[in-house]
Amino acid sequence: MKPIVDSLKAFTWSDRHEAHTQAACLFDGLRPEEVLAQVRDDLSIEVERSVEKTTHYKWFLGEGSERSFELWLHEYKPSNLRRTGHATVAHNHRFWLTSLILRGGFSDTRYARVEGEGDAHIEPIRRRPMEAGNTMVIGPDEIHSLSDLRDGTISVVVQSRPLRSFSEVFENGEVRRYSDLEAKLAELRASL
């Protein structure tokens, strides 16, 4: 993954939108089977920084200087192990991200908040089927969900530094905020 990390390091990450536009162009020029071979041959995954979610595993591959970006491999769980949550419910992110589907696929649905209906009311505005070789960029204020996840789906994801300390999940007519651990630690300290 070093060649991808080195290419990403050349971008100006202080302008996150532009960096992710460039990352999408970089990803569009990659061949999924070559990236998978590179991951297999150079298995430099940092297990201690990797995490398990209800829908997928996030394998940590590397980062830019001063954590300007992080590179991850998302391995989506097979349907018999996947639980509802994370990727499959409408949510936004604390950061910009760019994703390249390496194997398998899913549908990406984007949502808009409906004005005057409360913070939690959203409506789908676009649904895009994604398959190996497709790239997508998601801004921190964009709300999306994944559906029709195919077993064996793997993607490579670059995410930039967070712009805020929380993400939101939109489920059952409610919006819930989930804080990052740094924000939660500050809350814990204040409560002690």
N, C-alpha and C positions, 0 to 999 in steps of 0.2 A: 504493500500500500504506500510505500515511500514515494514513488513517482507521483501519485495523486496528492499526497500530503504536500510534497514539494511544490507542485503546481498551484495548490490552494494558497500556500504561503506567499506567493507572488502577488496576490490580490490585496487591495486596500480594504481591510475589514472594518475600518471606522465608518465607511459608507456601506452599511449592510445590504441595502437594496441593490446597489451596483455590484457588490461582491457576489451576491446570489445570482444575479443576472449572468455574471462571468462564470460562476460555478455551473449554471445550467448549460452554458455553451461548452464548457469542459466536459461535462457529463454526456452531452449530446454527441460528442466526438469519440466516446469510449464504446468499445464493444463489450456487451455484458459477459460473454463467455470468457473474454480475456481478463476482465476484472475478477471473475470467479476463480480463474486459474491462478491469478496473482495472489488472491486471498489464500487459496489452498496451498500454494507453494511457499508463501511468505508468512505463514500463520503467526502474525505478530499481534494477536489479540491480547489485550490486557484484561484478564479475567477479573481481577480485583476492582476494576472500574466499570465492568459490565454489569447490567441489571436485567432482571426478569420482570416483565409486565404481564398482565392477564392475557394479552393477545400475541405478544412477541418477546423475543430476546433482543436486547440491545448490546451488541458486542463492540467494545471500544477499540478503535483502530489507531487513533493518533489525534494530535492537536497542533494548532499554530502557536506561535510565540505569545506569551502572556494570555493563553487560552482564547485567542481571538476567534478561533473556530474549533469544533470537535468533529471528527470523522467517525461514523458508526456503521456497523453492518446490522441491519434489522432482519432477523430470521423469524418469520411469522409461524406461529404454532399450527400444527395440523388441527383440523376442525374438532377432532375428538378431545383435544387438550385445551383448546381456546375457550376462554370465558368472555362473556360480554364485558366490555370496559375498554379503557384506553383508546385504541385506534378505532373501535367500532361504534363509539358514541360521538355525537357532535361535540367538538372541543376546539379550542385554539391553543396556541403555544406561547411561551414567554419569549421566543426567539424566532428569527427567520430560519427556514430550512430549505434545502434543495435535495431532492431524492431521485435516484436512478433505479428503476426496477431491473434487477439482474436476472431473475427467474420467476416464473409464475405471473401473478397479476391480481388486480382488485379493481373495484370502482371507487373513485374519489368523488364525493358529493360536497359541494360548497353551499354555505347558507348565508342568509342576510338576516340581521336583526330587524324585526318589524317595529317601526316607530309607533309609539302610543300604546303598545301592547305589553309593556314591561320589559325588563332586561332579558328575561328568559325566553321570550317568544321569538322563534326563528322560523324561517321558511327556506326550503331548498331552492337554489337558483340555478345550479348547474351540476350535472353528473357526467363524469368522464371515465370511460373504461381505460385502465392502465395495464400494459403488458410489458414484457421484457424489452428493454431499449427505450422505454418512455421515461421522460424526466418531468418533474413538477417542482414548482417553487411555491412555498406557503409563507405569507407574511404573518407576523404575530397577531394581527387583528382579524385575520381570516379564520372563519369557523368552518371546519370540515369533518367528515367522517369517512371511514373506509368500510366497504361492504363487498360481498362476493369474493372474499379472500380465497385464493386457490391454495391448496396444500402445497408446500414446498416453496412458497414465495419468499424471496430474499431481495433486499434493496440496500444500496449504499446511500447514506444520508450525511450531509454536512450541515451542521447547525452553528450559527454564530452566537456570540455572547448574548445573554438574555437582555431584553429591553425593560423588563419589569419582573417583579418577584413572584408572580402568580400566573397560572393559566386557569381557564374556565371550562367547565363541562356543562353541557346543556342536555338535561335528561328529565323526562316526565314533567315537563312544564316548569322546571326549576333550573337555576344556574348556581353551580357551586364553584367556589374558588379553591384552588389547590396551590399552596405556597411552596416555594423551593425551600430546601433545608436551611439555608442561611437565614431566610426570613423567619422560619419557624424557630430557629435557635435564638434569635433576638427576642421573639415572643416568650420562649421558655425562660430566658434570663430575666426578663421583666416580671414574670410571674413568680419567680423564686424568692 
